[in-house]
């Protein structure tokens, strides 16, 4: 018996779009798949920032957004689900965008994780508007990136405050 959520009919879990969309299956973990996707993004974010700093992390976030747009579009089209909860590549791209705003620091990364989850769940404007009005692969990805922009700004302010004497 598997502890993973069964995949939806219409796409194999081994299809490249499904692998990307579910961030290698992390979105199939039970209960709060978005949180699992954000958690799964953290070690990659740390490695990207370690080797290339914020520019690499920002570029990776934008690249992940583009790949996610494609993967989510394929996943949505094949499964017929509008915004399936197991698609978590949007959380990965958003989490990376938030963390690109700060230096490598475990406290700031934890704050960025918590802040992004809060913003992804509450969806401040215009993220809520995008979530309700833009559909398909772009709709899956865009609301998280908009919420992440707020998170990046807030986290940058927190990092600045933390660095003050």
C-alpha positions as CSV (number, residue, x, y, z in Angstrom):
1,X,0.0,0.0,0.0
2,X,1.4,3.4,-1.0
3,X,1.3,6.5,1.1
4,X,1.1,8.7,-2.0
5,X,-2.1,10.1,-3.3
6,X,-3.1,8.0,-6.3
7,X,-2.4,9.8,-9.6
8,X,-5.3,11.2,-11.6
9,X,-6.4,9.3,-14.6
10,X,-5.4,10.8,-17.9
11,X,-1.6,11.1,-17.4
12,X,1.0,8.6,-16.2
13,X,2.9,9.7,-13.1
14,X,6.1,9.0,-15.2
15,X,5.1,11.4,-18.0
16,X,7.7,14.2,-18.0
17,X,5.0,16.8,-17.5
18,X,3.6,14.9,-14.5
19,X,7.0,14.5,-13.0
20,X,7.7,18.2,-13.4
21,X,4.2,19.3,-12.3
22,X,4.2,17.2,-9.1
23,X,7.9,18.1,-8.5
24,X,9.0,14.5,-8.8
25,X,6.1,13.2,-6.8
26,X,6.2,15.5,-3.8
27,X,2.8,16.8,-4.7
28,X,1.4,13.3,-4.4
29,X,2.3,13.2,-0.7
30,X,-0.9,13.2,1.5
31,X,-2.3,16.3,3.2
32,X,-1.1,19.8,2.2
33,X,0.6,19.0,-1.1
34,X,1.5,22.7,-1.6
35,X,3.4,22.7,1.7
36,X,5.3,19.5,0.6
37,X,6.1,21.2,-2.7
38,X,7.5,24.3,-0.9
39,X,9.5,22.1,1.4
40,X,10.9,20.1,-1.5
41,X,12.0,23.4,-3.1
42,X,14.1,24.4,-0.1
43,X,17.2,22.2,-0.6
44,X,17.3,23.1,-4.3
45,X,17.0,26.8,-3.4
46,X,19.9,26.5,-0.9
47,X,22.1,24.7,-3.5
48,X,21.3,27.2,-6.3
49,X,22.0,30.2,-4.0
50,X,25.2,28.6,-2.7
51,X,26.6,28.1,-6.2
52,X,25.2,31.2,-8.0
53,X,23.7,33.5,-5.4
54,X,20.5,35.3,-5.9
55,X,20.9,35.8,-9.7
56,X,21.0,32.0,-10.2
57,X,18.0,31.5,-7.8
58,X,16.0,34.2,-9.6
59,X,16.9,32.7,-13.0
60,X,15.9,29.3,-11.8
61,X,12.6,30.6,-10.5
62,X,11.8,32.1,-13.9
63,X,12.9,29.0,-15.7
64,X,10.8,26.9,-13.3
65,X,7.9,29.2,-14.0
66,X,8.2,28.5,-17.8
67,X,8.6,24.8,-17.4
68,X,5.8,24.8,-14.9
69,X,3.5,26.6,-17.3
70,X,4.1,23.9,-19.9
71,X,3.9,21.0,-17.4
72,X,0.8,22.4,-15.7
73,X,-0.9,23.0,-19.1
74,X,-0.3,19.4,-20.1
75,X,-1.4,18.0,-16.8
76,X,-4.6,20.1,-16.7
77,X,-5.4,19.2,-20.3
78,X,-4.9,15.5,-19.8
79,X,-6.6,15.2,-16.4
80,X,-9.4,17.7,-17.0
81,X,-8.7,19.2,-13.5
82,X,-8.6,23.0,-13.4
83,X,-6.0,23.5,-10.7
84,X,-5.1,20.1,-9.3
85,X,-3.7,20.2,-5.8
86,X,-0.9,17.7,-6.7
87,X,0.6,20.2,-9.2
88,X,3.2,21.9,-7.0
89,X,5.7,23.2,-9.4
90,X,4.0,26.6,-8.9
91,X,5.0,26.4,-5.2
92,X,8.6,25.6,-6.2
93,X,8.9,28.6,-8.6
94,X,7.2,30.9,-6.0
95,X,9.3,29.6,-3.1
96,X,12.5,30.2,-5.1
97,X,11.3,33.7,-6.1
98,X,10.8,34.6,-2.4
99,X,14.1,33.2,-1.3
100,X,16.0,35.0,-4.1
101,X,15.4,38.2,-2.1
102,X,17.6,37.2,0.7
103,X,21.1,35.9,1.4
104,X,21.7,32.3,2.5
105,X,20.5,32.3,6.1
106,X,18.6,29.5,7.8
107,X,16.4,31.9,9.8
108,X,15.5,33.9,6.6
109,X,14.9,30.7,4.7
110,X,12.5,29.5,7.4
111,X,10.8,32.9,7.4
112,X,10.6,32.8,3.6
113,X,9.0,29.4,3.7
114,X,6.4,30.4,6.3
115,X,5.7,33.7,4.6
116,X,5.3,32.2,1.2
117,X,2.9,29.5,2.5
118,X,0.8,32.1,4.2
119,X,0.6,34.3,1.1
120,X,0.0,31.3,-1.2
121,X,-2.9,30.2,1.0
122,X,-4.4,33.7,1.5
123,X,-3.7,34.9,-2.1
124,X,-3.6,38.7,-1.7
125,X,-4.7,40.8,-4.7
126,X,-3.8,40.3,-7.6
127,X,-3.0,36.7,-6.8
128,X,-6.6,35.9,-5.9
129,X,-7.8,37.6,-9.1
130,X,-5.4,35.5,-11.2
131,X,-6.4,32.4,-9.4
132,X,-10.1,33.0,-10.2
133,X,-9.8,34.4,-13.7
134,X,-6.8,32.9,-15.5
135,X,-7.0,29.2,-16.3
136,X,-4.8,26.5,-17.7
137,X,-1.1,26.2,-17.1
138,X,-0.6,30.0,-16.8
139,X,-3.4,30.2,-14.2
140,X,-1.8,27.4,-12.1
141,X,1.5,29.2,-12.1
142,X,0.7,32.9,-12.1
143,X,-1.2,33.3,-8.7
144,X,1.8,31.7,-6.9
145,X,4.3,34.0,-8.6
146,X,2.2,37.1,-7.7
147,X,1.9,36.0,-4.1
148,X,5.7,35.3,-4.2
149,X,6.4,38.8,-5.3
150,X,4.8,40.1,-2.1
151,X,6.7,37.5,-0.1
152,X,10.0,38.6,-1.7
153,X,9.4,42.2,-0.9
154,X,8.4,41.4,2.7
155,X,11.3,39.1,3.2
156,X,13.8,41.6,1.8
157,X,12.5,44.1,4.4
158,X,12.9,41.5,7.1
159,X,16.5,40.8,6.0
160,X,17.3,44.5,6.0
161,X,15.8,44.9,9.5
162,X,17.7,41.8,10.7
163,X,21.0,43.2,9.4
164,X,20.7,46.5,11.2
165,X,22.9,47.0,14.3
